[in-house]
Structures are given as C-alpha cells and as structure tokens.
C-alpha cells in the first residue's frame, strides 16, 4: 500500500492528483501544518517533514518532482510518462524538473519572502524580482504550449499535473497571470481530467485552487 503524507491544498496536490490519475491504491496521512510531529510515520518518510512525502514498502520519497517521476514509472499502464528512449521521454524529464527547479522555486520570493529574510524591505524587493521572473517563466511556458497540446508527447502526463498546480497558484493574486491563451487552454484541459477533478474535491478546492473552507486542512480545524 502506498502512503501519501500531505497537507490539503499544498504542493502535495500534484502527488495526490498523479496517484488518482494513475488509479493507484493508496492511503493518506493528513499532516497538520503547525503540528507536523503528530503525523505518524511522517518523519521517517521525510526527515525534513515537508510535504508531499510518500512511502511504499522500503521506498521513501520526498520532493514533488521525484514523486511524480516515480509515479509515472510505477504505474506504466496509466500512460503518465512517455516510453523510455523517446523524444517525449526527454521532454517529460525536462518539464518535470523545470517545474521543480524553476517554476515551483519561482513562487517562493512571492509567496514566502520570510523564508529568505526577516527584513520587510528586503522581502518587498524579493517579491518584485520574483514577479519579474515569474513573468519570464510564463512566457517560456506559453511559447511551448502554443505548439503542443501537452508538455511531453501526445498525451497527458505527470508534467502536466505539476504545471497545472503551479499555474493555478497564480489565482491567489489579482495581478499575476502566467503565460497567455495557450497556458490558459492547457490549464482548462488538465482541470477537466477526472482524476484532477477528483483531487480538487478531495483537497476541498475549486477550479481556481481556492479553498472552500480555508479554516480546515484535511477536514479538520487549522488551529
């Protein structure tokens, strides 16, 4: 049995969505964001106590990109990762790691400048530069999706799930839009896939990644 350690509505959304789209048999441990020590087995799965984390038998995995790559290979019948040795497989590696190393990381100066400095002026400067970088990332994604329906090959895969989540986070800001019509079209296509719809329901999210009940995580009070 696969165990997923998650916080609903966080970056663990992508891991859960991949498991749902793969038709995997899995169980969830909901981690309280302020009391992470209380989640049984979480520190063993990821000593840094960050979500998502995953366990299956002797397998211990953390980091969103690594988990998505593993799920794509663990469930080949789901078609979430192109065949090894193909050009599409190279694009699969490219886009999952780009999402992890560039687009995901690009959000932190905007969302969480306090991780980098406790100086408020410095945080403001970080956010300004972060928005500039995010605009460039959006243009890069738009250019690719203008000529491709999916990020890797001719079918939906885990790279699309990761990009969908990160693009969806732009809805938290009235003045940030990633890319243009091609990115918007991709977001709509991915968002209509049954496994994605199901994961939003499980995570208590609407189609813009807004929480229906902001005071809850995993159905339990946040306090």
ZIVEN-V348333 format. One record per residue. N is the residue number from 1. RES is the residue in one letter. PHI is phi in degrees with one decimal (NA if undefined). PSI is psi as a letter, one per 30 degrees, with the letter a starting at -180 (none if undefined). BURIAL is # if it has 24 or more other C-alpha atoms within 12 Angstrom, else .. Layout:
# ZIVEN-V348333
N&RES&PHI&PSI&BURIAL  N&RES&PHI&PSI&BURIAL
This chain:
# ZIVEN-V348333
1&X&NA&k&.  2&X&-83.1&k&#  3&X&-112.8&k&#  4&X&-109.3&k&#  5&X&-93.2&k&#  6&X&-147.3&l&#  7&X&-122.7&k&#  8&X&-58.3&k&#  9&X&82.2&f&#  10&X&-93.9&a&#  11&X&-68.5&f&#  12&X&-67.8&f&#  13&X&-53.1&e&#  14&X&-63.4&e&#  15&X&-65.1&e&#  16&X&-66.0&e&#  17&X&-62.3&e&#  18&X&-64.4&e&#  19&X&-63.9&e&#  20&X&-64.3&e&#  21&X&-67.7&f&#  22&X&-81.7&f&#  23&X&69.9&h&#  24&X&-75.3&l&#  25&X&-90.5&j&.  26&X&-148.5&l&.  27&X&-122.3&l&.  28&X&-117.0&k&#  29&X&-111.7&j&#  30&X&-80.6&k&#  31&X&-94.2&k&#  32&X&-75.5&k&#  33&X&-62.2&f&#  34&X&-105.7&f&.  35&X&-137.2&i&.  36&X&-69.7&f&#  37&X&-66.9&f&.  38&X&-80.5&f&.  39&X&-80.5&j&#  40&X&-64.3&k&.  41&X&83.6&f&#  42&X&-67.4&e&#  43&X&-63.8&f&#  44&X&-71.1&e&.  45&X&-68.3&e&#  46&X&-148.0&j&#  47&X&-57.5&f&.  48&X&-79.0&f&.  49&X&54.3&h&#  50&X&-115.6&k&#  51&X&-102.7&l&#  52&X&-79.4&l&#  53&X&-137.2&l&#  54&X&-141.2&k&#  55&X&-138.1&k&#  56&X&-147.6&j&.  57&X&58.6&b&.  58&X&-84.3&f&.  59&X&-78.0&k&.  60&X&-128.8&k&#  61&X&-134.0&k&#  62&X&-134.7&l&#  63&X&79.3&k&#  64&X&-56.3&e&#  65&X&-61.1&e&#  66&X&-63.7&e&#  67&X&-64.7&e&#  68&X&-65.9&e&#  69&X&-62.5&e&#  70&X&-65.6&e&#  71&X&-62.4&e&#  72&X&-57.8&e&#  73&X&-84.0&e&#  74&X&-68.6&f&#  75&X&-125.2&i&#  76&X&-61.0&f&.  77&X&-65.3&f&.  78&X&-79.5&f&#  79&X&69.4&g&#  80&X&-87.8&f&#  81&X&-138.4&k&#  82&X&-64.1&l&#  83&X&-63.2&k&#  84&X&-60.8&k&.  85&X&91.4&f&.  86&X&-92.7&l&.  87&X&-61.4&e&.  88&X&-62.4&e&#  89&X&-64.7&e&#  90&X&-61.7&e&.  91&X&-65.2&e&#  92&X&-58.3&e&#  93&X&-61.7&e&#  94&X&-58.9&e&.  95&X&-79.1&e&#  96&X&-65.1&e&#  97&X&-72.8&e&#  98&X&-64.4&e&#  99&X&-59.7&e&#  100&X&-71.0&e&#  101&X&-88.7&f&.  102&X&-120.1&d&#  103&X&-71.2&e&#  104&X&-64.1&e&#  105&X&-61.8&e&#  106&X&-63.0&f&#  107&X&-76.3&f&#  108&X&-63.3&e&#  109&X&-61.3&f&#  110&X&-85.6&e&#  111&X&-84.7&e&#  112&X&-145.3&h&.  113&X&-60.7&f&#  114&X&-66.8&f&.  115&X&-69.6&f&.  116&X&-100.4&e&.  117&X&-160.4&l&.  118&X&-97.8&g&.  119&X&-87.6&j&.  120&X&-63.6&e&.  121&X&-65.1&e&.  122&X&-66.1&e&.  123&X&-62.4&e&.  124&X&-64.2&e&.  125&X&-65.2&e&.  126&X&-60.5&e&#  127&X&-66.2&e&#  128&X&-59.2&e&.  129&X&-67.1&e&.  130&X&-62.4&e&#  131&X&-67.4&e&#  132&X&-61.8&e&.  133&X&-65.4&e&#  134&X&-64.9&e&#  135&X&-62.5&e&#  136&X&-66.6&e&.  137&X&-62.0&e&#  138&X&-63.9&e&#  139&X&-65.3&e&.  140&X&-63.4&e&.  141&X&-66.6&e&#  142&X&-62.0&e&#  143&X&-61.7&e&.  144&X&-70.1&e&#  145&X&-73.5&f&#  146&X&-65.9&f&.  147&X&-117.3&g&.  148&X&-139.0&k&.  149&X&-72.1&e&#  150&X&-125.8&l&#  151&X&-71.6&e&#  152&X&-131.5&j&#  153&X&81.0&a&#  154&X&-99.2&g&.  155&X&-141.6&l&#  156&X&-62.0&k&#  157&X&-152.0&a&#  158&X&-65.4&f&#  159&X&-63.7&e&#  160&X&-67.5&e&#  161&X&-62.3&e&#  162&X&-63.3&e&#  163&X&-62.9&e&#  164&X&-56.6&e&#  165&X&-61.1&e&#  166&X&-68.4&e&#  167&X&-67.8&e&#  168&X&-61.0&f&#  169&X&-63.1&f&#  170&X&-62.8&f&#  171&X&-67.0&f&.  172&X&-74.7&f&.  173&X&-127.0&k&.  174&X&-70.9&f&.  175&X&-113.9&g&.  176&X&-122.8&k&#  177&X&-132.2&k&#  178&X&-90.6&k&#  179&X&70.1&a&#  180&X&-134.1&b&#  181&X&-63.4&e&.  182&X&-68.9&e&#  183&X&-65.7&e&#  184&X&-62.7&e&#  185&X&-65.4&e&#  186&X&-62.7&e&#  187&X&-58.8&e&#  188&X&-67.1&e&#  189&X&-62.7&e&#  190&X&-65.5&e&#  191&X&-64.2&f&#  192&X&-89.7&f&.  193&X&-69.5&k&#  194&X&-53.0&e&.  195&X&-64.6&e&#  196&X&-73.3&e&#  197&X&-58.2&e&#  198&X&-62.1&e&#  199&X&-66.9&e&#  200&X&-60.3&e&#  201&X&-62.2&e&#  202&X&-65.1&e&#  203&X&-90.2&g&#  204&X&62.5&h&#  205&X&-119.8&k&#  206&X&-86.3&a&.  207&X&-75.6&f&#  208&X&-110.5&g&#  209&X&68.3&g&#  210&X&-89.3&k&.  211&X&-73.7&k&#  212&X&-69.0&e&.  213&X&-130.9&i&.  214&X&-59.3&f&.  215&X&-82.9&f&.  216&X&-116.8&l&.  217&X&-134.4&k&#  218&X&60.4&h&#  219&X&79.1&g&.  220&X&-118.2&l&.  221&X&-57.6&k&.  222&X&-73.6&f&.  223&X&-72.6&none&.
